[in-house]
Amino acid sequence: MLVGLKASSLPKICLVGPMFEASDTPRVFGLPPGVDFPRALVDGLIARHEGQPPEALARVRLIVNTKRMARRIRDLFDQGPALLLPQISLVTDLGEGWDLGQIPDPVPSLRRRLELVQLISALLDRQPDLAPRSAIFDLADSLAALMDEMHGEGVSPDVIDDLDVTDQSGHWARIKSFLGIVRHYFDAGFDQPDVETRQRLVIERRIEQWQNDPPQDPIIIAGSTGSRGATQLLMQAVARLPQGAVVFPGFDFEMPDHVWTSLENAMLSEDHPQYRFHRFAAGAGIAARDIKPWSDVVPDTAKRNAIVSLALRPAPVTDQWLRDGPNLSDIPGALRNVTLLEAPSTRIEALAIAMRLRDAAEMGKTAALITPDRMLTRQVTAALDRWNILPDDSAGLPLHLSPPGRLLRHVADLFRHRLTAEALLTLLKHPLTHRGSDRGEHLRLTRELELHLRRHGPPYPTEQSLRLWVDGRKDKMAAHWVDWVCGCFTDRDYSGEIALVTRIKAHITLAEKIAQGSAGDGSGTLWQKDAGQEAQRAVTELSSEAEVGGALNAADYASLFHKILAAREVRNPIEPHPNILIWGTLEARVQGADLLILAGLNEGSWPEAPKPDPWLNRTLRHQAGLLLPERRIGLSAHDFQQAIAAPEVWLTRSVRSDDAETVVSRWLNRIQNLLSGLPDQGGVRALEDTRRRGRDWLDRVAQLEEPGFEPSAKRPAPCPPTEARPNQLSVTEIKRLIRDPYAIYARHILRLRRLDPLMKMPDALLRGIVLHEVLECFVRETVEDPARCTRAVLMDKAVTILAANVPWAEARALWLSRLERVADWFIDHELGRQVLARPTLFEAKGKAGMPDLGFTLTATADRLDLDRYGNLHIYDYKTGQPPSKNEQKAFDKQLLLEAAIAEREGFGEMGPTKVARAVFIGLGSGGQELDAPLEEDPPEKVWAEFHDLIAAYMDPAKGYISRRAPRNSDDQGDYDQLARYGEWDITDAADLTDMGK
């Protein structure tokens, strides 16, 4: 390709000479850590073509391993001068040429996994003891990964069969059962190859072509370490071509020969950063010293490279440190631009990194955060948001966490679970729901429905309950909207198996209907923008391969769909900051930055712990020629060795994470140990300087986190004007007025109510309501027919009422068992109560007024019995422990006040009546009857004291103090947060505030 050069300016006669001198050995080059690899690669190409005609560079075929590398090389060439560019391609592009068109296209990986799901399912049907069915998808994924690896490394199933395994547990037999179902993929691999099989076929065919007709133009593979078998096979072939070469990134020219020799054993050395280069050199028949520098560029951090190289030598290393450590020079100078930050927590680590990135942005420097820990990168991104800095995250956002991904996953869950209020409102409030029509009205109705569900339920909405809610409304829009809600969300759960094709169609149709809304057709904004388009591609791919997926139940389908979305990523459409970057370890090889922050340097994070292999252990993998688990650790070590050689580096870690001590990364630990053992060379001082610089930034974080002084809130005791104070209370609220007057102020004057939880739990309030209904219905029947006053009738009534009012099976069973424990006691005493007096009224309402104060006291009595003398017996059911006699006299005056109301004005149609007894019937702890102390506190006395209490609270100077007399110090009130309890203590004086001014 020609950049900025006219054809008329080309020389008329061009004699192109060879780029490389002839060689009998493979041609392999390297660039040391700390060198900008793409720039040095481009500079080396240009230098080797000095004096050559323009088309000489255009004959070069440059093969790189990533698209990012290709883009960076192209950008460097575009900076000038004007040149004919080399042919830049990827390793994966080799099979796109017309001469390899006879190799079939690869089978999509999703189809292969769906096929494996069917095969594994059939195997488990025949042998159910092999594995649980819940593991089908995980088994399919891991088995597909093993197949890809076997194809890529050229390992046939026969090699696996011939492994020497002594297994008495039957585990190997189970593994071979699974491997047996995929053997046919290897036998017929050429006709229907997967991605790795086709790539290896392409490489083998290309090598065969080169052997028959060696290309004379230069071919260079650059940037790959050859960690995969097929790629290394290609690199070996290219290195042997007449004008072929391989250029390694981050090659350690400082390592002595004896260290290279010690890397022979893969079982011991696979995790070393330079192991892949040693393996390649051994396969090429050369030694590491035969690998030459690609250019004469010397990194500015050569002395730091020597320290890191010595620290990372394969174990045992202590003797090498003692021998070679004193030869290190200028250690403090080598680490001058290195900062070691050891934060007390992951949050502090993220905040310190964010502050350093902000500082770099202000100074106009390019700064990059490198870490495999995605949770840490999200914390850093959140911390940067306070300064309106959005970093350029190369990894993007996982599709399943994007708005379309979340909506599609929530819709898939509708088919697997019974609809809950939480799930319904989650979908109704989703930002993509009802985008095709009037979303404002949709949000208004959603809010009203949420308040209704919180206050009245039910926790599991049905079409009937939703239509009952809308029946009393005159809003036509609401009726139409509820029709849409019922059509989309109710009665969607079905546990049976359905063909995957049918499930996908039903899933996507419903998702589009939800996204569109209650008016019109379409899909709203579901498939718009980058995330929506990527989600649509994922759905389209799944739909195209669904025929091989068989039938799935709703749970399996939801799991499959989640995995498909989680495997994709989408970039944030918002324009990020150009100089603040978040890279994965692979991106760090490609691009340079003024500052690199290597974060999360703890074991399990960097390096990541190898994932357990359900198929083969390390020894068997080594015998079969497969990759060892330590391969990824070795690649991470190589990335670390390259990144730490940047001009300015931060090394960060958290000392604690999730309330547990962390373990420092093995690489950082080695560097610290090496430096600590070299006090004479300045190692200890240099290490302390790196830590001091880190502590300086932690001090800045502490200053940023310092909240400053803010006076604590005082204990509230608001004094509203008399006309604003409540003129009516119920007897159950008097205890609250005595113990926590502020709660009365908040509820009746501010008119604030606690927002009920969306998913109501079977709490004490519901238990009391339900058991009250059980006992009321039971007593009503036994009054008319005393023969029915039996345990069987009581329990049968309880089962019926619990089933109608309590949707939680566990709560029904628990409450039923508690009632069973007191059933005999209750029936025995009930027979006595009915002999003493006849049950007359249930849930009877009564009230008594104080005309001089303009106040009314109301009550609802659970049960009122009349004896033969016309005296009243008041009963109140308590599912818990009834209040003691002293507690009733001082605080809980419910029955005493009900007795006063009965004697003053009466309940229901019953006029003033003499009260003989007022009794709490406790249904806990085996049953208990506790009489109210009417003899000590007769109704006249109780009413007079109550009159004084209300009169006191009608005084404008009397404040509604918070937590005046709590029963226990740890009691929690509904309005404690409003009162800012915790900033003050119950021993503090009240802050009397005139709320009327």
C-alpha positions, 0 to 999 in steps of 0.5 A: 500500500502506498502512503503519501508517495506518487507513482511518478516519483518511483525510480524506473529501474529497481534492483531488490536485494535480499533482506537477510543474509543466507543462513543454515540455521533458523533465523530468530531475533528478539527485543528486550523488555523495556523496548517499545516492541512495535516501534522497534520492529518498524524501525528495524524494518526501515533500517534493513531497507535503507538503500533498497528500492521502495517496493522492497519493503512492500514485498515483506509479509509481516505476520503478527498475533493480534489486531491491536499489534497490526493497528499499532504498526500501521499507525507507526508507518502512517507517521511517515516518511512516505513508504510502501507498506509491508503486507501486514496480516494475522496468524489467523488470516493464513487460511483466507487465501484462495490457494487454501480454499479447499479446506472447509470453513470451521464449524461455529464453536457454539454449534460444537458446544450444543452438539456436545450438550446433546452427546453428554446428555445422552451419555448421562441418560445411559450412565447417570452416575457419571456426573450430575445433570446440572453440570452438563453445560460446564462439562460441554465447555471444558470438553470443547476446550480440551478438544480445541487444545488437542487439535491445536497441539496435534494430540489424537485420542489414541495418545490419551488412550495409551496414557499409563494410568493406575486408577483404582477409583474408576475416575479414569474410566469415567473420563474415557467415557466422556472422551469416547463421545467426541472421538468421531470429531477427530476421525472426521475432523477434515470434513467438519473442522472446528476452529483449532483443527482448521487452523492447524490444517491451514498451517500444515498445508501452508508449510507443505507449500513452502517446502515444495516452493520456498517463497523468496520474499521476506516473511516475518512473524513478530510479537508471538511467544509460540505458546500454542503448538500450531503457532510454534509449528508455523514459527519454526517453519518461517524461521527456516525459510530463505528470507524468513524470520521470527522476532520475539518480544521481551527476550531476556538477553541478560540470562546466562547460558546455565539458566537457559539450560535449567529450563529443560524440564517443563514440569519445573520451568513452565511458569518461567517467563522465558520458558517459551523461548527456550522451548522454541529454540530447542525445537529449532535446534539452536541455543538461546545465545543464537537468538540475535537482537533485532536492532541495537536499541537499548532500553532505558531500564536495562539495569532494572531488567537485570534485577528482574531477570535475576529475581525471576530465575527458576528455583532454587535461586538463593545460591544464584542471588548470592553469587550474581547479586553483588554484580548488580549495579546502581540499584537505587538508580534502576528503581528510581521511577518505581513505586511500591504501594501496599494498600490496606484494602482493595478500595484504598488501592483503587482510590490511590490508583485513581488519584495517580491517573488523575494526576497524570491526566492533569500533566498531559501524560499517558497512563495505563492500568494493567491488571487481570483483576476486573473487579479492581478495574471497575473500582478504579473506574468508579473512583475516577468518576468523581473527577469526570474521567472515563478511562479507555478500557480495552476490555469493554463491558461484558455483554451480560452486564450491559442494558440489553444483556440484563433485560434478556437475562431477566426475561429468560428467568421469567420462564424458569421461576414463578413471578415475584414482585421483585422480578416484575418491578426489576423488569418494569423499571429496566431502562429499555422497558417500554421504550417504544411508547409513552415511557413517562406514563409507564413509569408513573404506573410502575411507581403506583404498582410498586407502592401497592405491592409493598403495602398490600402485596402479594409477594407473587403477583398474578393476573387476578391480583393485578386486575383487582388493583386496577379495577377500582381505578378510573384511569383508562391508561392503567387498564390497558397497561395492566393488560400489557403487564399480564400478557408479558409477565404472568404465567410464564413459568414452565418447568418442562423441556421445549425445543431450543428453537421454540424457546429462543423464538418465545424468549426474543418475541417476549423481550421485544414486546416488553421493550416496545411497551403497551402500544404499537409493535416493534422492539423499542430500543432493544437492538440499538447502539453498540450493546444492542447490536452485539446482543442481536448478533449473539441471539442471531448466532444462537438461533442459527445453531438452535436446531442442533440444541435439542430440547431444554428446560427453562433453567438449562436454557437460562444458564446456556443463554447467560454463558453465551452473553458472558462470552461477549463484550461491548465497548462503552459508546461514550468517548473516553479520556484519550490518555487514561487507559485500562489494558489487559496484559496482552495490550501492554505488549503492543502499546507504550505509555509514560506510566504503567500501573501494575495492580492487583499483585497478589496470588490468585489475581496476578498470577491467576490460579490455574483452573482445575482440570476435570480431565487430566492432571499435570503429569498426564498432560505432560505425557500426552503433549498437552499444555500444562496449567502453569503455561498461563502463569508463565505467560503472565510472568512474561507480561509482568517482566515486560511491563515492569521495564516501562520508564515509570512503573507503579506496583500495587497490591492490597494487604487485605481483601474481603476481610482476609490477608492476601499473599503477595504475588510470587514475582513481587515477593522475589524482587523484594527478597532479592533487594532485601538481601543486597544492603551493600549494593543499596537494595534495602534503601532502594526498596524502602524508597519505592515503599516511601513513594507509595506511602506518600500516595496513601497519605494523599488518599487519607487526606482525600478520605478525611471527612472533616469536622461536622457537628453531630446531630442532637437528640431530636424532640420537635415541638410542633404547634398544638393544632398540628398534633394528632387528635386521635390515636389507637390503644396500640400506639400509646406504648409507642407514645410512651417509649418513643414519642418521636415515632408518633411525631414522624408518623402522624405529623410528618405523615411518614411511613416505613417503606415495606420491603418489596418481597414481604417476609413471613414476619411476626406481624403477618403471623399475628394476623393469620393466627388471629384469624385462625382462632377467631374462626375456630371460636366462632364455630365452637360457640355454636357447636361446642362439640367441635372444640377439638384439636382436629378442628383447630388444626384443620382450620389453621391449615386452610387459613395458612394455605390461603394467606401464607405463600411460603411453605417453610413459614406455613410448616413452622407456624403450624408446628408452633400452633400444634404445641399449644393446641391442647392447652388452648382448647382446654382453657377455651372450654373453661373460658366459654363456661365462664362467659360467652364469646360475643364480639370479635375484632370489635371497634370502640372509641372514647373521647376527651372533649376538653382536649379534642382528642379521641382514643380508638381500639379494636378488641380481638375478642369480647365475652359476656358472662351471665352477669352482663360483665365483659371479659376482654381477650387479646391474642399474643403470638409472642410473650405477653407483657408483664404486669409491671410493663402493662402498668408503665408502658403497654397499657393496651388492655387497661385502656380497652377496659377504660373504653369499654366502661366509658363508651363501649365497643360496637353496638355494646354500650358502656359495660363493666369489665370483669377481666382483661386477659392476654392469651399468649400462644408461645412457650406452651401457652399462657394467660396473663391478666391485666392488673385491673385491681391495682389500676382500675379503668378510672385511674388509667383514664385519668393518667391517660388524660394527663399524658395527652394533656402534656403532649398538647402543650406546645412546649412539650417535645416528641423526644426520640427513644425516650424509654426503649425496652432494650438498648438495641431495639430498632425503630422505624424512624431511627435513621430520620432521628439520626440515632447513633450521632447521639446517645439516649443519655444526651439531653433533648433538643427542643425545637419549635417546629411551628416557627 
